[in-house]
Amino acid sequence: MTNLQKSFTERTLLVHLEAVRSDEREDPDEFMELASSAGAEVVAMVRVNRQQPTARYLIGSGKVDELAQQVVDQQIELVIFNQSLTPSQERNLERALECRVLDRTGLILDIFAQRAYTHEGKLQVELAQLEHISTRLIRSRTDLSRQQGGIGLRGPGETQLESDRRLLRIRMRQIRSRLEKVRNQREQARRGRRRAEVPAVSLVGYTNAGKSSLFNQLTTAQVYAADQLFATLDPTVRRLQLEDAGPVTLVDTVGFIRHLPHKLVEAFRATLEESANADLLLHVIDAAAEERDQQVEQVEQVLRDIGAGDIRTLEVYNKIDLLERVEPHVQRDADGQPVRVWLSAASGQGLDLLLQAMNECLGGQLFQQRLRLPHSMARLRARLFELDAVQAESHDEQGAILLDVRLQQIELNRLLSREGLNAEEFGRQYVI
């Protein structure tokens, strides 16, 4: 934790609700980690069995009284609920507890605000925060309108409230406009990659699954990687050369989490579209996590939400170095296609298996033949050398060029098209 974070540390009480329905349950350990990631000084965690939520406080009034006493006794400055609160519930709890109250969405937004480093990332977080704040913007209990107003509470307080709301709306429009430009720029870049027929591979997964560590291992990049939630917010794109599939773009993206706030999904739409437009998703999974299956389910849900549910996915079970008697290996389906790779990004074990599986997923049909070209096709010969597709070169007795070529069929077809040649006719005349 930095000195800046330490100076803003608050004595915090966590309230975890034991929901009855499994789809509403949150992980208390993850909640503790979220609070720590935000820089909170966690004094205690209170678990509340909730059978039925109440409209006023979400929890019962008796439990609220207990929390209020605990706030006084332990000098609590902030109470965080591991659940989403309505604006009215948040206000009612703040009045009853006489301290600041934050819900799960506000906590995640705060972490995102700390982790965003690029201009785009900061804009995305600010938009989500403003949308969250706009639903909670109310007149202060001590403003001028309360002192001077009457039945309708007219006066300068009302004017100030409307002014604040108007400024919020203006700022949100400005941010959306800037993010739309970013989205258009990303789309142009994606169109350029599609024209060049460079496949896109996107790393997705639950937060802290090891995506950035794997990204660094594959690309020798220096993306920030740490054992903490949401270490990466800003997407990073690098080019990766695969042996059979050729060049691909690899994208490291923001991690997902249970019940990822809808405001964040909307704000990070430009970033998440990198995954929605990928040719292959590498779903990185923490193989050692106790809640592994639930985390996989949450990521798959978010992928469906952003329109990426039907994209081919290769599951990457990371952190096998934390498991006993698990060696790097590839699991295949009934057709022999790779569906799951077990590896350790930290130690590098199994990276070769992942690259092999990616080649199989993206490679398609490999052209590996000998060509007999006349000297009039010297330009085609040069292009094949530029693609590093020539394995060997010689000449026959007539002086024709003999090339042992190995490259993807799709790349060869693209090259022939640029040279004005028909792939089928070329194969009949020049492949021996």
C-alpha positions, 0 to 999 in steps of 0.5 A, spaced: 500 500 500 502 506 498 503 512 503 497 516 499 493 510 500 495 509 508 493 517 509 486 516 507 485 509 511 478 509 514 476 504 520 471 500 517 466 495 519 464 490 513 457 487 513 456 481 509 449 478 508 448 470 508 443 470 502 438 464 502 438 464 494 445 461 491 445 466 485 445 472 490 450 470 495 457 473 495 464 470 498 466 473 504 473 472 503 472 476 496 469 481 500 475 482 505 480 482 499 476 487 496 475 492 502 483 491 503 484 492 496 481 499 497 485 501 502 480 500 508 482 498 515 478 492 516 476 492 524 471 487 524 466 483 519 459 482 521 455 476 518 447 477 517 442 472 516 437 475 511 431 471 510 427 477 507 430 484 505 427 490 508 425 496 504 428 501 509 435 498 511 435 492 507 436 488 514 432 488 520 432 494 525 434 490 531 441 489 527 441 496 525 441 498 532 447 493 534 451 496 528 450 503 531 452 501 537 458 497 534 460 503 530 460 507 537 464 502 541 469 501 535 470 508 532 468 506 526 468 511 520 465 507 514 460 501 514 461 497 507 455 492 505 457 486 501 450 487 497 447 493 493 443 498 496 438 502 494 439 510 494 434 510 500 437 504 504 444 508 503 441 514 506 437 511 512 443 507 514 447 513 514 442 517 518 441 511 523 449 509 524 451 516 523 457 514 519 458 513 511 455 507 508 458 504 502 455 498 498 458 493 494 458 497 487 461 503 490 466 499 493 468 496 486 468 503 483 473 506 488 478 500 487 477 501 479 478 509 480 485 507 484 487 502 478 485 506 472 492 509 469 490 511 462 486 517 460 481 512 457 481 508 463 480 514 468 474 516 463 470 510 464 471 510 471 469 517 472 462 515 468 461 509 472 462 513 478 457 519 476 452 515 474 452 512 481 452 518 484 447 521 480 442 516 483 444 518 490 444 526 489 439 529 494 438 535 498 443 536 504 439 536 511 442 542 513 442 546 506 439 553 506 432 551 503 431 547 509 432 553 514 428 558 509 424 554 505 416 552 506 412 547 504 415 546 497 422 547 500 423 552 494 429 557 494 436 557 493 437 549 496 433 547 490 436 551 485 443 548 487 440 541 487 438 542 480 445 545 478 448 540 481 444 535 477 445 539 471 453 539 471 453 532 472 449 531 466 453 535 462 459 532 464 456 525 463 455 527 456 462 529 455 465 523 457 460 519 453 462 523 447 470 522 448 469 514 449 465 514 443 471 517 439 475 511 443 470 506 441 470 508 434 478 508 434 478 501 436 473 499 431 477 502 426 483 498 428 479 492 429 477 493 421 484 494 419 486 487 423 481 484 419 483 487 413 490 484 414 486 477 416 490 478 423 486 473 428 485 477 435 486 473 441 483 476 448 485 474 455 478 474 459 477 471 466 475 472 473 479 478 477 486 475 479 486 469 475 493 471 472 491 474 466 497 479 466 502 474 468 500 470 462 500 476 458 507 478 460 510 470 459 507 470 452 509 477 449 515 479 454 511 485 455 511 489 462 504 489 464 503 490 471 501 484 474 500 483 482 496 478 487 490 483 488 483 484 485 483 488 479 490 489 478 489 491 470 484 495 468 487 498 461 487 493 455 494 492 452 494 489 445 501 486 443 503 482 437 504 474 438 507 470 432 505 463 432 508 457 429 503 455 424 497 460 425 502 466 424 501 473 427 495 474 432 494 480 436 493 478 444 489 483 448 489 483 456 483 485 459 479 487 465 478 482 470 471 480 471 467 479 478 461 476 481 455 481 480 460 486 476 456 492 477 452 494 470 454 501 470 461 498 470 459 494 464 456 499 460 462 504 462 467 499 460 463 497 453 469 500 449 474 496 452 470 489 453 468 490 445 475 487 444 473 481 447 466 481 443 470 481 437 475 476 438 477 470 434 479 466 440 478 467 447 483 465 452 479 464 459 484 464 464 482 460 470 485 460 477 485 452 478 487 453 485 481 457 487 476 454 492 470 458 488 473 456 481 466 453 478 462 459 481 468 464 478 467 460 471 460 461 471 460 468 473 465 470 467 461 466 462 455 470 464 459 477 463 461 474 456 454 472 454 452 479 457 457 483 452 455 478 446 461 474 446 458 468 449 458 464 442 466 465 441 470 459 441 474 459 448 480 455 450 480 454 457 487 456 461 487 453 468 493 457 471 496 456 478 497 449 477 504 450 481 499 451 487 496 444 486 499 437 488 500 432 483 498 436 477 502 436 471 501 441 465 497 438 460 492 439 454 485 436 455 481 435 448 474 434 446 471 428 442 473 430 436 480 431 438 480 439 439 483 442 445 478 445 450 483 446 456 490 447 458 493 446 465 499 450 466 503 455 471 504 462 468 508 464 474 513 458 473 512 458 465 510 450 465 505 448 460 506 455 456 509 451 450 502 447 450 498 453 450 501 455 444 500 449 441 493 449 442 492 456 440 496 454 433 490 448 433 485 453 434 487 458 429 491 455 424 486 452 420 488 448 414 496 448 413 499 449 406 506 445 406 508 443 399 513 444 394 512 449 388 515 450 382 515 457 379 518 460 373 523 466 374 517 470 371 514 469 378 520 472 382 516 477 386 511 471 388 518 468 391 520 474 394 513 475 398 514 468 400 520 469 403 518 476 406 512 471 410 518 467 412 514 461 409 520 458 405 523 452 408 528 450 403 530 453 395 533 449 390 532 449 382 531 444 377 534 442 371 530 447 367 532 452 372 525 453 375 525 455 382 523 450 387 520 452 394 519 448 400 513 452 402 510 452 409 504 457 411 497 457 412 492 456 406 488 463 408 495 467 408 497 463 401 490 465 398 491 472 400 498 473 397 495 469 391 489 474 390 494 480 391 498 477 385 492 476 381 492 469 381 487 464 382 488 459 388 485 453 384 489 454 378 495 456 381 495 449 385 494 445 379 500 449 375 505 450 380 504 445 386 508 439 385 
